[in-house]
Amino acid sequence: MGSYFYMPCVNILGRGGLADAGREIAAMGLKKALIVTDAPLHREMKATAPLIDLLNGIGVAHAVFDGVAPNPTVGQVNAGLAQYQAQGCDFIISFGGGSPHDAAKGIGILAGNGGDIRAYEGVNKSARPMPPLVAINTTAGTASEMTRFAIITDEERHVKMAIVDWRTTPTLSVDDPALMEEMPSGLTAATGMDALTHAIEAYVSTAATPVTDAAALHAMRLVNAYLARAVKDGHDHEARDMMAYAQFLAGMAFNSASLGYVHAMAHQLGGFYDLPHGVCNAILLPHVERANAEENPARFVEIAAALGVSVTGLSPAEAAEGALARIRSLAVEVGIPPNLAAFDIVKPADFPTLADNAMKDACGATNPRRLMRTEIIALFEAAYAEDA
């Protein structure tokens, strides 16, 4: 069986990308967009104003749905769909980070296929294309602007659903670092560690290929070199530019190689407690990868080197330890909490339930080591108890 490589048709990267997107949207010949975003971006920061001006300038009408919250829900997808239909829109523009992009994908699936978004949990469950989606990114981490992944929280089950479907891949992705400069340092850190997790999980994935490996390794190098700088100074243009490329490369990698148990477990923490996804990934990453390194330590030699560890003379096991140490030190440097116990709402008594749900998550299918329920519980416990 051949390997698949998924990408949007057109991707615009670099400063000035938003203006370039105007020309691409005009060429599509579409009439009215539903802008899917969140209230802080639209109402408080007025960050959508340049986009709205751009649409007005090319004669494209718009409506705004700004009801997306972090960890978007089934209810938010349904509300966005109702507005899309009531306003007579014929395409969608997502503006923001992973949450608006994921919500927009959920809206698009239902606009094209109908039904309940819960029915699309899993891999390639849709049958028909969704409306064109233009994904304009304002964070450097999730890569949802260019992937086939959408994560939607089912409020009734308190579970994050992984929807992995090539038909949700945006038509056009836009990564303009100028839109990322006002991102707070905490969000910069969390999304940057999310990008690192994407790259590492894609690299050790059972579905990895030489193409995804190349993207993943360079993403690791860029995150290692530039994340701390971007956290320290959001207006460091070089750091912002390189982090935009890093998260895009990591997206290229995991969009085709998929992910692993870091994400399968982080999704449960987000769905159960509504915790920030990137932070959960950062805390879980060294624990899950320690387990994976026991399965294939040779893979971690290249990870260690990409993270700036001198691997000369080291055994694969020693190199893996160096890689894990660097992951931890970078997380500390950018201000990630040391453990899950930092969140008062997290309770070890819930870990068996979280483990059950993690085992059903589609992201776990390509983890290099098949983990048992007891092992997943133990990983949650280790991430909870790790010393600061």
C-alpha positions in Angstrom: 0.0 0.0 0.0 1.3 3.5 -0.9 1.7 6.3 1.5 -0.6 9.4 1.4 0.5 13.0 1.6 -2.1 15.6 2.4 -1.9 19.4 1.8 -4.2 22.3 1.0 -4.2 23.3 -2.7 -2.6 26.7 -2.0 -0.6 27.9 1.0 0.6 31.5 1.6 3.4 31.9 4.1 5.2 35.1 5.1 4.6 38.7 5.9 2.0 40.3 3.6 0.2 37.0 3.3 -3.1 38.4 4.3 -3.1 40.9 1.3 -2.1 38.1 -1.0 -5.1 36.1 0.2 -7.4 38.8 -1.0 -6.3 38.1 -4.6 -6.9 34.4 -4.2 -10.3 34.9 -2.6 -11.3 37.2 -5.4 -10.3 34.7 -8.0 -12.5 32.0 -6.4 -15.6 33.9 -7.5 -17.5 33.3 -4.3 -20.1 35.7 -2.9 -20.4 35.6 0.8 -18.2 34.3 3.6 -18.9 33.2 7.1 -16.0 34.4 9.2 -15.5 31.9 12.0 -13.5 33.4 14.9 -13.6 34.2 18.6 -15.0 37.2 20.5 -11.6 38.4 21.9 -10.1 38.5 18.4 -13.1 40.1 16.8 -14.6 42.4 19.5 -11.8 43.2 21.8 -8.6 43.2 19.7 -10.4 44.1 16.5 -8.0 41.8 14.8 -10.5 40.8 12.1 -10.7 44.5 10.9 -8.0 44.0 8.2 -9.8 40.9 6.9 -13.1 42.7 6.8 -11.6 45.6 5.0 -10.0 43.2 2.5 -13.3 41.5 1.8 -15.1 44.8 1.3 -12.3 45.9 -1.1 -12.8 42.9 -3.3 -16.6 43.0 -3.2 -17.2 39.9 -1.1 -20.0 40.0 1.5 -19.5 38.5 4.9 -21.2 37.5 8.2 -19.3 36.9 11.4 -19.7 34.0 13.8 -17.5 34.8 16.8 -18.9 32.3 19.2 -15.9 30.0 19.2 -14.2 29.3 22.6 -11.0 27.4 23.3 -11.8 23.7 22.8 -14.7 24.3 20.5 -17.9 22.3 21.2 -20.6 20.5 19.3 -23.0 23.3 20.3 -20.7 25.9 18.8 -20.4 24.0 15.6 -24.2 23.8 15.4 -24.6 27.5 16.1 -22.1 28.4 13.4 -23.9 26.1 10.9 -27.2 27.8 11.7 -25.7 31.2 10.9 -24.0 30.0 7.8 -27.3 28.7 6.4 -29.4 31.7 7.6 -27.0 34.2 6.1 -26.8 32.4 2.7 -23.0 32.0 2.8 -21.2 30.0 0.1 -17.8 29.7 1.8 -16.1 29.9 5.2 -13.1 31.9 6.4 -11.6 30.8 9.7 -9.6 33.5 11.5 -7.5 32.7 14.6 -5.8 29.7 16.0 -6.7 26.1 16.2 -10.1 26.6 17.8 -11.7 28.7 15.0 -10.1 26.5 12.4 -11.5 23.3 14.0 -14.9 24.8 14.5 -14.9 26.0 10.8 -14.1 22.5 9.7 -17.0 21.1 11.8 -19.4 23.7 10.3 -18.1 22.9 6.8 -18.6 19.1 7.2 -22.2 19.6 8.3 -22.8 22.2 5.5 -21.7 19.7 2.9 -22.9 16.5 4.5 -25.6 17.2 7.0 -26.3 15.2 10.2 -24.7 15.4 13.6 -21.0 16.3 13.9 -20.6 13.3 16.4 -21.1 11.0 13.4 -17.9 12.2 11.8 -15.6 11.2 14.7 -12.8 9.0 13.4 -11.2 8.7 10.0 -12.8 9.8 6.7 -16.4 9.6 7.7 -17.7 12.3 5.3 -19.0 11.4 1.9 -19.2 14.8 0.2 -17.0 17.9 0.0 -17.6 20.8 2.3 -17.7 24.4 1.1 -14.4 26.1 0.3 -12.5 27.0 3.5 -9.9 29.8 3.7 -8.0 29.4 7.0 -6.1 32.5 8.1 -3.8 31.7 11.1 -2.9 34.0 14.0 -1.0 31.5 16.2 2.1 29.4 15.6 1.3 25.9 16.9 -1.7 23.9 16.0 -1.3 23.9 12.2 -5.0 23.4 11.9 -5.0 25.9 9.1 -3.5 23.3 6.8 -4.4 19.9 8.2 -7.2 17.4 7.8 -7.7 17.2 11.6 -10.5 18.8 13.6 -10.9 18.4 17.3 -14.4 19.1 18.7 -15.5 18.6 22.3 -18.7 16.7 22.9 -20.1 18.5 25.9 -22.3 15.6 26.9 -19.6 13.0 27.1 -16.8 15.5 28.1 -14.7 14.0 25.3 -12.7 15.6 22.6 -13.5 14.0 19.3 -10.7 13.6 16.8 -12.2 14.1 13.3 -9.5 13.1 10.7 -10.9 13.5 7.2 -9.1 14.6 4.0 -12.3 16.5 3.0 -11.8 19.0 5.9 -8.4 20.1 4.5 -8.7 23.9 3.9 -8.7 25.1 0.3 -6.3 28.0 1.1 -4.1 28.4 4.2 -2.6 31.7 5.2 0.3 32.1 7.7 1.2 35.8 8.0 3.5 36.3 11.0 2.4 39.9 11.2 -0.9 38.6 12.5 0.9 36.7 15.3 2.8 39.5 17.0 0.2 40.4 19.5 -0.2 36.8 20.7 0.5 36.7 24.5 3.6 35.0 25.7 1.8 32.2 27.5 -0.1 31.4 24.3 3.1 31.6 22.3 4.7 29.1 24.6 1.7 26.7 24.6 1.3 26.7 20.9 5.0 26.4 20.3 5.2 23.3 22.5 2.2 22.0 20.6 4.2 22.4 17.3 7.1 20.5 18.9 4.8 17.7 20.0 3.4 17.5 16.4 6.9 17.2 15.0 8.1 14.5 17.5 5.0 12.4 17.4 5.0 12.5 13.6 8.7 11.5 13.5 8.2 8.4 15.7 4.8 7.5 14.1 4.3 4.2 12.5 3.1 6.0 9.4 6.2 8.2 9.0 7.8 8.6 5.6 11.0 10.2 4.4 8.9 13.2 3.4 7.3 13.6 6.8 10.6 13.0 8.5 12.3 15.8 6.7 9.5 18.3 7.7 9.4 17.0 11.3 13.1 17.3 11.9 13.4 20.8 10.6 10.4 21.8 12.6 12.2 20.6 15.7 15.3 22.6 14.8 13.3 25.8 14.4 11.3 25.4 17.6 14.5 24.7 19.5 16.1 27.8 18.1 13.3 30.3 18.1 10.5 29.5 20.5 12.1 31.0 23.6 12.9 34.1 21.7 9.3 34.5 20.5 8.0 34.0 24.0 10.5 36.6 25.3 9.7 39.2 22.6 6.6 38.8 20.5 7.8 41.5 18.1 11.1 39.7 17.3 10.3 39.4 13.6 12.9 36.6 12.9 11.6 34.5 15.8 7.9 35.0 14.8 8.7 34.2 11.1 10.6 31.1 11.9 8.0 29.8 14.4 5.3 30.3 11.7 7.4 28.1 9.4 8.1 25.6 12.2 4.5 25.0 13.1 3.6 24.7 9.3 6.4 22.1 8.8 5.2 20.2 11.9 1.7 20.3 10.4 3.0 18.9 7.1 4.5 16.1 9.0 1.6 15.1 11.2 -1.1 15.8 8.6 0.2 12.6 6.8 2.1 10.7 9.5 -0.5 11.4 12.2 0.3 11.6 15.9 0.4 9.4 19.0 -0.6 8.9 22.6 0.5 12.4 23.7 -2.4 13.8 21.7 -4.7 11.0 22.5 -4.2 11.7 26.2 -4.1 15.5 25.9 -7.4 15.4 24.2 -9.0 13.7 27.2 -7.6 16.4 29.6 -9.0 19.1 27.4 -12.4 17.5 27.0 -12.8 16.5 30.6 -11.4 19.6 32.3 -11.3 22.2 29.5 -7.5 22.6 29.9 -5.3 24.3 27.3 -4.3 21.8 24.7 -0.7 22.9 24.1 0.1 23.0 27.8 -1.3 19.4 28.2 0.9 18.3 25.3 4.0 19.9 26.8 3.5 18.2 30.2 2.7 14.8 28.7 5.3 14.8 25.9 8.5 13.6 27.8 6.5 10.9 29.7 5.0 9.3 26.6 8.2 9.6 24.6 10.1 7.9 27.3 7.8 4.9 26.8 8.3 5.2 23.0 12.0 5.5 23.3 12.1 2.1 25.0 10.5 0.7 21.9 12.8 2.4 19.4 15.6 4.4 20.9 17.5 4.8 17.6 14.7 7.1 16.3 15.6 9.5 19.2 19.2 10.0 18.1 17.9 12.3 15.3 15.4 14.0 17.6 18.2 14.7 20.1 20.4 16.2 17.4 17.5 18.3 16.1 17.0 19.7 19.6 20.7 20.7 19.8 22.0 17.8 21.9 25.5 16.7 21.0 25.0 13.0 20.2 28.6 12.1 19.4 29.6 9.0 21.3 26.2 8.5 22.8 24.3 5.3 22.6 20.7 5.5 21.3 19.4 5.2 24.9 21.7 8.0 26.0 20.7 10.2 23.1 17.0 9.5 24.0 17.7 10.7 27.5 19.3 13.8 26.1 16.3 14.5 24.0 13.9 14.1 26.9 16.0 16.4 29.0 15.9 19.1 26.3 12.2 18.8 26.0 11.8 19.4 29.7 14.3 22.3 29.8 12.6 24.1 26.9 9.2 23.7 28.6 10.7 25.2 31.8 12.4 28.0 29.8 9.1 29.1 28.2 7.0 28.9 31.4 5.0 25.7 31.0 3.7 24.3 34.4 5.8 21.4 35.6 3.0 18.9 36.1 -0.7 18.2 35.9 -1.0 18.8 39.6 -0.5 22.5 38.8 -4.2 22.4 37.7 -6.3 22.0 40.8 -9.2 20.5 38.9 -7.2 17.5 37.7 -7.9 14.5 39.9 -6.0 11.2 39.8 -9.2 9.4 40.5 -10.3 10.4 37.0 -7.3 8.8 35.2 -8.8 5.4 34.6 -11.7 7.1 32.7 -9.3 9.3 30.8 -7.3 6.3 29.9 -10.3 4.5 28.6 -11.2 7.4 26.4 -7.6 7.9 25.2 -7.5 4.3 24.0 -10.5 5.1 21.7 -8.8 8.3 20.3 -7.8 8.0 16.6 -4.4 9.6 17.3 -3.2 6.6 19.2 -3.4 4.3 16.2 0.1 5.4 14.9 1.9 5.5 18.2 5.0 3.4 17.9 4.4 1.4 21.1 1.0 -0.1 21.7 0.1 1.0 25.2 -2.1 -0.9 27.6 -4.7 0.8 29.7 -2.6 0.4 32.9 0.4 2.0 31.1 -1.7 5.0 30.1 -2.9 5.4 33.6 0.7 5.2 34.9 1.7 7.9 32.4 -1.1 10.2 33.6 0.1 9.6 37.2 3.8 10.3 36.3 2.8 13.6 34.6 0.7 14.5 37.6 3.4 13.8 40.2 6.6 15.0 38.4 8.6 17.4 40.6 8.8 21.1 39.6 
